[in-house]
Structure formats: structure tokens, C-alpha cells
């Protein structure tokens, strides 16, 4: 067959902008084109390639038995963008109201594939069936190739087959999923329902499944609307609410009087239902023809009808939710999985149950697989929902997602665990572990990432952050003193020993050399329950500081002061003095190597010890302690380079104000 070509009369920029869309919208446009061509049978089918069990869509076909595309009309229809037979008439030759009018829908198929082929059979004036072809290549999309002459067709009737192929790699996955009837038919039902109900002689098949709105309608409610304005003829419209048995396409559709959909919009109250709302009338057909539908609310009649539709939707949603709630809660109670017993004790308890009932209905609508889950899974889910309502209602979505990712054994284990402890306690424990793992990452950044640590001040920032994370020094310690003199340390020590009566009797000469100020002193928790006591005195330096003999002498001075002062008990009390820094210089390393009393320890006598450590030891010791729990929680460390800085500004906003 010989071909010739025609150029599209429009700028490429305008053309490319107007053909953008989704593959699903492209297929819907081709179905509408078939409807406008008076087709009675429309079929969407797919070809696949790939290995068995992992096939993907390679080709899309939309076949109809409409009147076809006459070869004499190709140049005008395809070459003059925005022009088609629909431009000059409101109805098809068969009397159907046109959906399109601008001649743009055919090009939207480029959203699904790089190559478009039309194989069309039409009837000439003598009644002879003729055949022609049209081809578009996205690489040269402004140039349309088509048959030079029409050949006699071997077909038995008119019609068109549109073939989309050359599907881009990035769209293959989406289109393969789209090819599944369960994925796309609900959308087709919602879009074509009023049209198919008006034109009952049309059959649409999608990948072998018939799109039959009549079989999927649960209920339908209609309402007549009239807009009246002084001195003018009343304008009528009809509102039709279709509630589906399964489909969840819940939008407001603006249609012509015959049900042709011209526009659709989201309306939040409808999101909670399985109802599609159709606003139909001659007014919308005229606005579509005049290309003013996008400015709808500027037309008083349109604005009135839209507001009435929304009022109708709000009332309908309220009625449906009351009915659904009653049915759903009755079912849950009948199964014995309702998480409340008896009657509510007071108004607060009743309000809590009312909230649960609303959530239960919405959850069953949003998570259809819940109804088919095991009794144990449903019981666990409702138990967790009740706990979440009491603690953090916003977490319900996350809880439901995680429950349905659990294996049956894990669900059973959680249910059993909840018989021994409460959900808040489980959450608190996991949160504590997670928070500690996060802080260890932040601490490592503070100490070993100069871009973070160099700007941190020792006493006013680093010191105060660590005051809230004393667990890194050991669970058995609690804060004794912070940034206070050895004199105050002595008073706190006597209090820990239970000897407060000695405080007023401290002789002046015993405290005159206790003016030095260590950073932190940690006491063993619940001191009175022990025969012996243990204190940890920590000297902190700027996070990025390399420790020298100067800092080593300072911690030794603190330790020896305590060791030599008889007011500090050394009989029942062990004193550990620790100096921490980013690194140790060579002199400190040499001094520690000469000792034999243990890693980092260079003095140990009379219940007083002195140690010098790099922060890496503290961090790694804690990481090892929490590694098992980290793996069990599958806790993932952040890879965000700004993670530590963001954490400090969020968690310790009073210490790290945001720069303006």
C-alpha cells in the first residue's frame, strides 16, 4: 500500500503540551472516539511478551464496529489539529451526543506508546466497504502518514482498530497492571456508566470482561434540579447518585443530558463512600461546545447546580455512614471481636466507642482484605485500634499497614504478648531503643564529623545534651551533680550515703580545696538498697578536642583531691574518674601504654580509679549492647548528611536555635 503524509497545523510546543496524559486516559479517549463513531461493540485487548509468569504488555488494541474513518477526511481530521467532524455537529450520524469536539483525543494515545496505527474500514457513497491506514511515529509526530488510496475491504462491516505499540520502558509496568480488568474496570464503570445506561445497545469489553454498570450498581438515587432567574426560562438538570457494589470511584462527574462525561472533580465527602455523582443537563453540553466548562462557576446556573450536587452528596454520605456503621458494628459484635464489653460506664466511654465505630467502618472500607482475614487477625486489629484511639489516633493508618505485613505467626505472637503487657508499654520500650540508636548516630557525628562538632560549645551545648542521655555511661547510674564544685559533690555524696546530718558539721579546712568543678558526677541508682556505692565522675571536653597531658592532669587532680580528703568515703564507695575526648595525642597514648591496670586506666588504688577514653569506645560499647535489638527492630540508620544537625535543632531547639 502506498502512503502519503500531512503535517499537523500547530506548533510542536503546543501540540506536545496538549497530548500529555496517562495511558489509562489515552485508552478512555479511544473508547469515547468509538462511541462517537456510533460503535455498538468496543473491545480493548492486549498482547504480551516475556517469559511465562512474568509477561508484560507489548501492544494495546482498541477495536470497534463504528462507521470508521473515511479516507477523504483524514487530512482534515489529523492534519488540522483541533478540527474534526464533531466541530461542525453536536450529534453523531447515529444520533448520539458527541463526547469530544476538538479532535485532540486521538493524539493522546502517544501517552501510551511511541507508535500509533489506525486500520479503518468505512463505507463510501455507493455502499462499498473500503479500507485505509493511518500511522503516527512519536519521533516525527508532527507528520502523519496515511494511505494514498483506499483499497476494497475484505471485512464484513465498518469499524476501526487502533494499535498502540512501542511502549516506553518506564510505562510498561504501569500499563501491564492497567491491563488487569480488576484494576481498570471500576474506573471505566464510573466514567461510562451514565452513557451506557442511556445507550443500552453499546457493549464495552476490557481484556475479555464486559463493562456492565447495571450489574455493579448497588443503588441509584435521582433528583431533578431547576435553576430559576427572573425574566428567564428555567434551566433544568438532573442529579444521579450511583452507589457501587465494589467500585470505589467516588467523584462528581459533569455530563450532558445523555450521560456523556465532559469533566470530573474530586469532592472530599464522596471519598468516604463508594458513590459516583453525575450532574447532567443541556447546560453542560452547551458549555462544553462553547469551551466554557472550565470556567463553570462564573455561570450562575452552573454554580447553583454544583452547590446543590454537593449538598446532596453531604446528605447522602451521612445516611450511608449511619447505615454502614450499624451493619458493620453488628457484624463485629456477632463475630465476638468487638474490643469492648458490656455497656459504656459514662459519657466519655460512650464517646470513645462512637469514635471506634466510625474508625471501624472506615478501616473496613479502606482495607477490604480485613473482612476476609482470620478471626485472630481481625481481633488483634480492633484491639490495636482501640489502644491507638486512647493514645494517638493519627497512628491508626500506620498500625493497620504494619498488621497486614505481619505473618500469621507474628500476629498470634503479638496477640499473646498483649495478654502479658499493654501496647503503650511495648511501644515505649521499642521507642526507647530506637531513640538510643538514633542518639548514638548523632553522638558519633558530633564527635567525629568536624562540620557538626566544631561549632558545638562544650558547657552550654554538648554538656547539656549529654545530661539527657546519661544511659550511655551505664544504666545503673543517675545524675548526682552537674557542673558543680567538688564541695557540692561532697554534699550530694553524703546525701547518697544517707548521712545528711554530717553536712552542717563539715569543717571549713575540709572543703577549702574543693573549689574545682568537674562536669558530671553520676551516682549508682537507688543508693540505699546497696551495701556499697559507686560514683562515676566524668570530665567532658569539646566534642572534637584531642586530649593532651594537660587534660589528663586535670582529671588526676580531681581524683587525687577526693582520694586524699577523708570526708569522701572510700570504704564503701568506689570512685571512677573518666576523661573523654575525640582522640588521644601521642603523649597521652604513651602514658596509658605504660600502665598495666586495664584499658584506658592509669590509676587504681584505694577504691579510686582514673581512666582516659576516646569517645569511640563509649559509642562502640553501646552499639554492641544494642546491636541485637537493632537487628530485631530492623532499625535503619539515616543516610541524610544533615541528619545530626536537624536532630539537634529539633530535639534540643533551646540549645541549637535555628539561624535566621
C-alpha positions in Angstrom: 0.0 0.0 0.0 1.4 3.4 -1.0 1.3 6.2 1.6 1.4 10.0 1.7 1.7 12.4 4.6 0.3 15.5 6.1 1.8 17.9 8.6 -0.2 18.8 11.8 -1.1 22.5 11.6 0.0 23.6 15.1 3.3 24.5 16.8 5.1 21.5 18.2 5.3 23.1 21.7 1.5 23.5 21.8 1.0 20.0 20.4 3.3 18.3 22.9 1.7 20.2 25.8 -1.8 19.1 24.8 -1.0 15.4 24.3 0.3 14.7 27.8 -1.7 12.4 30.0 -1.8 8.9 31.4 -2.1 5.6 29.4 -5.4 5.0 31.1 -6.8 8.3 30.0 -5.5 7.6 26.5 -7.5 4.3 26.3 -10.6 6.0 27.6 -10.3 8.7 24.9 -10.2 5.9 22.3 -13.3 4.3 23.7 -15.1 7.7 23.6 -14.0 8.0 19.9 -15.6 4.7 19.2 -18.8 5.8 21.0 -18.8 9.0 18.9 -18.4 6.8 15.8 -21.7 5.0 16.7 -20.0 1.8 17.6 -22.1 -0.8 19.3 -19.3 -3.2 20.2 -16.0 -1.8 21.6 -13.2 -4.1 22.7 -9.9 -3.2 24.4 -7.3 -6.0 24.3 -3.6 -6.5 24.9 -0.7 -8.6 23.6 2.1 -9.7 25.9 5.7 -10.8 25.7 8.3 -12.1 28.1 8.8 -15.4 30.0 5.8 -17.3 31.4 4.6 -15.9 34.7 6.4 -12.6 34.1 4.8 -11.3 30.9 4.4 -7.6 30.3 2.2 -5.8 27.8 3.7 -5.1 24.4 0.7 -3.9 22.4 -2.7 -2.3 23.1 -5.7 -2.7 20.7 -8.9 -0.8 20.7 -11.4 -2.3 18.2 -14.9 -1.0 17.3 -17.6 -1.5 14.8 -18.3 2.2 14.3 -18.6 4.0 10.9 -14.8 4.1 10.5 -12.6 7.0 9.2 -13.2 7.9 5.6 -10.0 8.5 3.6 -11.3 11.8 2.4 -11.5 13.1 6.0 -8.0 12.0 7.2 -6.2 15.1 6.1 -8.7 17.4 7.8 -9.2 15.3 10.9 -5.5 14.6 11.5 -3.7 17.5 9.8 -5.8 20.3 11.3 -5.3 19.9 15.0 -8.4 20.8 17.0 -10.7 20.1 14.0 -12.9 17.1 13.5 -16.4 16.2 12.2 -17.6 16.9 15.8 -16.6 20.5 15.4 -19.5 21.1 13.0 -22.2 18.9 14.6 -23.5 18.1 18.1 -24.6 14.6 17.3 -23.1 11.6 15.5 -24.8 10.2 12.3 -26.5 7.7 14.6 -27.9 10.5 16.8 -25.6 10.1 19.8 -24.4 13.2 21.6 -20.6 13.7 20.9 -18.1 13.4 23.8 -15.2 15.1 22.0 -15.3 18.2 19.8 -11.7 19.4 19.5 -10.2 16.5 17.6 -7.4 16.1 20.2 -8.3 12.8 21.8 -6.7 10.6 19.1 -3.3 12.1 19.7 -3.4 11.4 23.5 -2.6 7.8 22.6 1.0 8.9 22.4 0.9 8.9 26.2 0.8 5.0 26.0 3.1 4.2 23.1 5.5 5.6 20.5 3.7 4.1 17.5 0.0 4.5 16.7 -1.7 2.7 13.8 -5.3 3.1 12.7 -6.7 0.3 10.5 -10.1 1.6 9.4 -13.0 0.3 7.3 -15.5 2.8 6.0 -18.4 2.8 3.5 -18.3 5.1 0.5 -21.4 6.7 -1.0 -22.1 3.6 -3.1 -22.1 1.4 0.0 -18.8 -0.3 -0.9 -16.6 -1.1 2.1 -13.1 0.4 1.8 -10.0 0.1 3.9 -7.3 2.7 4.8 -4.5 3.1 7.3 -3.1 5.9 9.3 0.3 5.9 11.1 1.9 8.2 13.7 5.5 7.8 14.9 6.3 9.9 18.1 9.7 10.7 16.7 8.1 12.5 13.8 4.7 13.1 15.4 4.0 16.4 13.5 3.9 14.4 10.3 1.0 11.9 9.8 1.4 9.1 7.3 -1.8 7.6 5.7 -3.0 5.5 2.7 -2.7 7.3 -0.6 -5.8 5.4 -1.8 -8.4 3.3 -0.2 -8.5 -0.4 -1.1 -11.5 -2.6 -1.2 -12.0 -4.1 2.2 -12.4 -7.8 2.9 -14.3 -7.0 6.2 -18.0 -7.6 6.7 -18.7 -4.3 8.4 -17.2 -0.9 9.1 -15.0 -0.2 12.1 -11.6 0.8 13.3 -8.7 -1.0 15.1 -6.3 1.3 16.9 -3.0 -0.4 17.6 -0.6 1.2 20.2 2.9 -0.3 20.3 6.5 0.7 21.1 5.5 1.2 24.8 8.3 3.1 26.6 10.2 1.1 29.2 9.2 3.4 32.1 5.5 2.8 31.3 5.5 -1.0 30.8 4.9 -1.8 34.4 2.0 0.7 34.8 0.3 -0.5 31.5 0.8 -4.2 32.4 -1.0 -3.5 35.7 -3.6 -1.3 33.9 -4.4 -4.3 31.6 -5.8 -6.2 34.6 -9.6 -5.9 34.5 -9.9 -5.5 38.3 -7.5 -2.6 38.1 -9.2 -0.6 35.4 -12.9 -1.7 35.1 -14.0 0.2 38.2 -12.7 3.4 36.6 -14.4 2.6 33.3 -17.7 1.8 35.1 -17.7 5.2 36.8 -16.8 7.1 33.7 -19.1 5.4 31.2 -22.0 4.3 33.5 -24.5 7.1 32.6 -23.6 6.8 28.9 -24.0 3.1 28.9 -27.3 3.3 30.9 -28.6 5.8 28.3 -27.4 3.9 25.2 -28.2 0.3 26.2 -27.2 -1.1 22.8 -23.4 -0.4 23.4 -21.1 -3.1 24.8 -17.6 -2.4 26.0 -15.2 -5.2 26.7 -12.0 -4.7 28.5 -9.5 -7.6 28.2 -12.3 -10.0 27.8 -14.5 -8.7 30.7 -17.7 -6.8 29.9 -18.1 -3.3 31.4 -21.7 -3.6 32.7 -22.7 -0.9 35.1 -26.2 -2.3 35.6 -24.7 -5.4 37.2 -22.5 -3.4 39.5 -25.0 -0.9 40.8 -25.9 -1.4 44.5 -28.4 1.5 44.5 -29.3 4.6 42.4 -31.0 7.8 43.5 -32.0 10.6 41.2 -33.1 14.2 41.9 -34.4 16.8 39.5 -32.9 20.3 39.8 -34.3 23.6 38.5 -32.5 27.0 38.4 -34.8 30.0 38.1 -33.9 33.6 37.4 -36.3 36.4 37.0 -37.4 37.1 33.4 -35.6 33.9 32.0 -36.6 30.4 31.2 -35.9 27.9 34.0 -32.9 25.8 33.4 -33.2 22.1 34.3 -30.6 19.5 35.3 -30.7 16.0 36.8 -28.6 14.6 39.6 -27.9 10.9 39.7 -26.1 9.2 42.6 -24.9 5.6 41.8 -23.6 3.6 44.7 -21.5 0.7 43.5 -21.3 -2.8 45.0 -17.5 -2.8 44.9 -16.0 0.0 42.8 -14.5 2.9 44.7 -14.6 5.6 42.0 -16.3 8.3 44.1 -16.2 11.6 42.1 -18.5 14.2 40.9 -19.0 14.0 37.1 -20.3 16.8 34.9 -22.3 15.3 32.0 -24.5 16.1 29.1 -28.2 15.2 29.3 -27.4 11.8 27.6 -24.7 10.9 30.2 -21.6 11.9 28.2 -19.0 12.8 30.7 -17.3 16.2 30.0 -15.5 16.8 33.3 -14.8 15.2 36.6 -13.8 16.5 40.0 -12.9 15.2 43.4 -15.2 16.1 46.3 -13.9 15.2 49.7 -17.2 13.9 51.3 -17.6 11.4 48.4 -14.1 9.9 49.3 -15.7 8.2 52.2 -18.3 6.4 50.0 -18.5 4.1 47.0 -20.8 6.5 45.2 -20.3 8.3 41.9 -22.4 11.5 41.5 -23.5 12.6 38.0 -24.7 16.1 37.3 -26.4 16.0 33.9 -28.1 18.6 31.7 -28.3 20.5 28.4 -26.5 23.5 30.1 -23.3 21.4 30.4 -23.5 20.3 26.8 -23.7 23.9 25.7 -20.9 25.0 27.9 -18.8 22.1 26.5 -19.5 23.2 23.0 -18.7 26.8 23.9 -15.5 25.7 25.6 -16.5 27.5 28.8 -16.9 24.4 31.1 -13.5 25.1 32.8 -15.0 28.5 34.0 -18.1 26.8 35.3 -18.6 28.8 38.5 -18.7 32.1 36.6 -22.1 30.9 35.3 -24.8 31.4 38.0 -26.8 28.4 36.9 -23.7 26.1 36.8 -22.7 27.4 40.3 -26.2 26.7 41.6 -26.3 23.1 40.3 -22.8 22.3 41.6 -23.6 23.6 45.1 -26.9 21.6 45.0 -24.9 18.5 44.0 -22.5 18.9 46.9 -25.4 19.4 49.4 -27.0 16.2 48.0 -23.6 14.4 48.4 -23.2 15.5 52.0 -26.7 14.3 52.9 -26.1 11.0 51.1 -22.8 10.4 52.8 -24.3 11.0 56.2 -27.1 8.5 55.5 -24.7 5.9 54.1 -22.3 6.2 57.0 -25.0 5.7 59.6 -26.3 2.6 57.7 -22.8 1.2 57.1 -21.8 1.8 60.8 -24.8 0.0 62.1 -24.3 -3.0 59.8 -20.5 -3.2 60.4 -20.6 -2.9 64.2 -23.4 -5.5 64.3 -21.2 -7.9 62.3 -18.1 -7.3 64.5 -20.1 -7.9 67.7 -21.7 -11.1 66.2 -18.2 -12.4 65.4 -17.2 -11.8 69.1 -14.3 -9.5 68.1 -15.7 -6.1 69.3 -13.0 -4.8 71.7 -15.5 -3.5 74.4 -17.6 -5.5 76.8 -21.0 -4.6 78.3 -22.4 -1.0 78.2 -20.2 2.1 78.5 -19.7 3.3 82.1 -20.1 7.0 81.3 -20.4 9.6 78.5 -16.6 9.6 77.9 -16.6 5.9 77.4 -19.6 6.1 75.1 -17.8 8.8 73.1 -14.8 6.6 72.8 -16.9 3.7 71.4 -18.6 6.1 69.0 -15.2 7.1 67.7 -14.1 3.4 67.4 -17.3 2.6 65.5 -16.6 5.3 62.9 -13.0 4.2 62.5 -14.0 0.5 62.2 -16.3 1.4 59.2 -13.7 3.5 57.5 -11.0 0.8 58.0 -13.1 -1.9 56.5 -13.8 0.3 53.5 -10.1 1.3 53.1 -8.7 -2.1 53.8 -11.0 -4.6 52.1 -8.8 -7.6 52.9 -9.7 -7.1 56.6 -13.1 -8.8 56.1 -11.5 -11.9 54.7 -8.7 -12.1 57.3 -8.7 -14.7 60.1 -10.7 -14.0 63.2 -7.5 -13.6 65.2 -6.2 -11.0 62.8 -9.4 -9.0 63.0 -9.5 -9.3 66.8 -5.9 -8.1 67.0 -6.5 -5.2 64.6 -9.5 -3.9 66.5 -7.6 -4.3 69.8 -4.8 -2.2 68.4 -7.3 0.4 67.0 -8.8 0.7 70.5 -5.4 1.3 72.0 -4.5 3.8 69.3 -7.7 5.8 69.9 -6.7 6.1 73.5 -3.2 7.2 72.8 -2.6 8.5 69.3 -5.5 8.3 66.8 -3.2 9.6 64.0 -1.2 6.4 64.2 -4.0 4.1 63.1 -3.1 4.1 59.4 0.5 3.0 60.2 -0.7 0.4 62.7 -3.0 -1.2 60.1 -0.3 -1.2 57.4 2.1 -3.0 59.8 -0.5 -5.5 61.0 -1.2 -6.7 57.4 2.6 -7.0 56.8 2.8 -9.5 59.7 2.8 -13.2 59.2 0.0 -15.1 60.9 2.5 -16.4 63.5 3.7 -12.8 64.2 0.1 -11.7 64.6 -0.5 -14.6 67.1 2.7 -13.7 69.0 1.6 -10.1 69.3 -1.8 -11.0 70.5 -0.3 -13.3 73.1 2.2 -10.6 74.2 -0.7 -8.2 74.7 -2.1 -10.6 77.4 1.1 -10.0 79.4 1.6 -6.3 78.9 0.0 -3.3 77.3 0.5 -1.9 73.8 1.7 1.5 75.3 4.4 -0.3 77.2 5.5 -2.3 74.1 5.6 0.9 72.1 7.5 2.8 74.9 10.2 0.1 75.0 10.7 -0.1 71.3 10.7 3.8 71.1 13.4 3.9 73.9 15.6 1.5 71.9 15.0 3.4 68.7 15.8 6.8 70.3 19.0 5.5 71.8 20.2 4.1 68.4 19.4 7.4 66.8 21.3 9.3 69.5 24.4 7.1 69.1 24.5 8.0 65.5 24.1 11.7 66.4 26.8 11.5 69.1 29.2 9.9 66.6 28.5 12.8 64.2 29.0 15.4 66.9 32.4 13.9 67.9 33.8 12.7 64.6 32.3 15.0 61.9 34.0 18.3 62.2 31.3 20.1 60.2 28.9 19.2 63.0 31.1 19.1 66.1 33.4 22.1 65.7 30.6 24.5 66.1 29.3 22.8 69.3 30.1 24.6 72.6 31.3 22.4 75.5 29.3 23.5 78.5 26.3 25.3 77.0 25.5 22.6 74.4 27.5 19.4 74.4 27.3 19.0 78.2 23.5 19.7 78.3 22.7 17.3 75.5 24.5 14.5 77.4 22.6 15.3 80.6 19.5 13.9 78.9 21.3 10.8 77.6 23.2 9.5 80.8 22.4 5.9 79.8 25.4 5.9 77.6 27.6 5.8 80.7 25.6 2.9 82.2 22.1 2.0 83.2 23.0 1.8 86.8 23.9 5.5 87.1 21.7 8.5 87.8 22.7 12.2 87.9 24.4 13.3 91.2 25.7 16.7 90.2 26.3 18.6 87.0 28.8 21.4 86.5 29.1 21.9 90.3 32.1 22.1 92.6 33.7 19.2 94.5 32.2 20.9 97.6 28.7 20.3 96.3 29.7 16.9 95.2 30.7 16.1 98.8 27.2 17.2 100.0 25.5 15.1 97.4 27.7 12.2 98.3 26.8 12.4 102.0 23.1 12.5 101.0 23.6 9.4 98.9 25.1 7.7 101.9 22.1 8.7 104.0 24.3 10.9 106.2 22.7 14.3 105.7 23.3 15.1 109.4 27.1 15.4 108.7 26.7 18.2 106.2 26.5 21.1 108.8 29.5 19.6 110.6 31.9 19.7 107.7 34.9 21.6 109.0 36.0 24.6 106.8 39.5 23.2 106.3 38.0 20.0 104.8 36.4 21.9 101.9 38.8 24.8 101.2 40.5 22.9 98.3 37.2 21.7 96.8 36.5 24.6 94.5 37.3 22.8 91.3 34.3 21.9 89.0 34.1 18.5 87.3 31.4 18.2 84.5 29.3 15.3 85.7 29.0 13.1 88.7 26.8 10.0 88.4 25.7 8.0 91.4 24.6 4.4 91.4 20.8 4.5 91.3 18.7 3.7 94.4 21.7 4.0 96.7 20.1 2.9 100.0 19.4 -0.5 98.6 23.1 -1.3 98.3 25.7 -2.1 100.9 28.3 -0.5 98.7 28.2 2.6 96.5 29.7 3.6 93.2 30.2 7.1 91.8 31.3 8.0 88.3 32.9 11.5 87.8 33.2 12.5 84.1 35.2 15.3 82.6 33.9 16.3 79.2 35.7 18.3 76.7 34.7 20.0 73.4 33.5 17.1 71.2 36.3 17.5 68.6 39.1 18.1 71.2 42.2 15.9 71.1 43.2 15.1 74.7 46.7 16.1 75.9 48.6 15.7 79.2 47.0 19.0 80.3 43.5 17.4 80.4 45.0 14.2 81.9 46.5 16.2 84.7 43.1 17.9 85.3 41.2 14.6 85.9 44.0 13.3 88.0 43.8 16.4 90.2 40.1 15.8 90.7 40.6 12.2 91.6 43.5 12.8 94.0 41.6 15.5 95.8 38.8 13.1 96.5 41.3 10.3 97.4 43.1 12.5 99.9 40.1 14.1 101.5 38.8 11.9 104.4 35.3 13.4 104.1 34.8 11.4 100.9 34.0 7.8 101.9 36.3 5.3 100.2 35.5 2.3 102.4 32.0 1.5 101.0 32.2 3.8 97.9 34.1 3.3 94.7 35.1 6.4 92.7 35.7 6.2 89.0 37.1 9.3 87.3 36.8 9.3 83.5 38.2 11.8 80.9 36.6 11.7 77.4 37.7 13.2 74.2 37.7 12.7 70.4 41.3 11.4 70.2 44.4 11.0 72.4 47.6 12.7 71.5 50.8 10.7 71.4 51.9 11.7 74.9 48.6 10.5 76.5 48.8 7.3 74.5 52.4 6.7 75.7 51.3 7.4 79.3 48.5 4.9 79.1 50.7 2.2 77.4 53.0 2.3 80.5 50.1 1.2 82.7 49.1 -2.4 83.4 45.8 -1.9 85.2 43.4 -2.2 82.3 42.4 -0.5 79.0 42.5 3.3 79.4 43.1 3.1 83.2 46.2 4.6 84.6 45.4 4.8 88.3 43.6 2.3 90.5 44.1 2.3 94.3 42.0 2.6 97.5 38.7 2.4 95.6 39.7 5.4 93.3 40.4 4.8 89.6 41.2 7.2 86.8 40.6 6.3 83.1 41.0 8.2 79.8 39.0 7.0 76.8 38.2 8.1 73.3 34.5 8.7 72.6 34.8 5.8 70.1 35.0 3.3 73.0 31.8 4.6 74.6 30.0 4.7 71.3 31.1 1.2 70.2 30.4 -0.4 73.5 26.8 0.9 73.4 26.4 -0.1 69.7 27.4 -3.6 70.6 25.0 -3.7 73.5 22.1 -2.6 71.2 23.1 -4.4 68.1 20.9 -7.4 68.7 17.9 -5.2 69.4 18.7 -3.0 66.3 18.6 -6.1 64.1 15.4 -7.4 65.6 13.8 -4.0 65.1 15.3 -3.7 61.6 16.3 -0.1 62.6 17.8 1.7 59.7 20.3 4.5 60.2 19.8 7.7 58.4 22.0 8.5 55.4 21.0 12.1 55.3 24.2 14.2 55.7 22.2 16.8 57.6 20.6 14.3 59.9 22.6 15.1 63.1 22.2 18.9 62.7 18.5 18.5 62.1 18.1 16.2 65.1 19.9 18.7 67.4 17.8 21.6 66.2 14.6 19.6 66.6 15.3 17.7 69.8 17.3 20.4 71.5 15.8 23.6 70.0 16.5 25.5 73.1 20.3 24.8 72.8 20.5 25.0 69.0 18.3 27.8 67.8 17.6 27.9 64.0 19.7 30.6 62.3 17.6 33.3 60.7 
